[in-house]
Amino acid sequence: MKKRYSEEEIHKVFKESESGVSTPEVCRKYGISGNTFYRWRSKYGGMELSELKRMKSLEEENGKLKKLYAEQALELEAITHPYKNKYLNSSLLPIGIKTARIRFQFS
């Protein structure tokens, strides 16, 4: 099962590794693979705990914004696609929305 590690845990792994404990020992102790350790090191290496927290929160916010943008782009495409090159009046709009919901499977 995939486990998400907190910023504090990741920081603790780095501090222990920097104190002289070998990488395989640290990986065994925290139950992570060597690949995970080296990926974290390349991504978060040299950061203080506050910087690491800030980076994770920005990544989370960025993901939410990307998802929101994608949903809005899909809705816009779904509404405008059936009526491209046609005059879209207010009487046709509910039909377009219904068609888009069926076609793109969103509510």
Secondary structure by P-SEA (a helix, b strand, c coil): cbbbbcaaaaaaaaaaaaacccaaaaaaaacccaaaaaaaaaacccccaaaaaaaaaaaaaaaaaaaaaaaaaaaaaaaccccccccccccaaaaaaaaaaaacccc
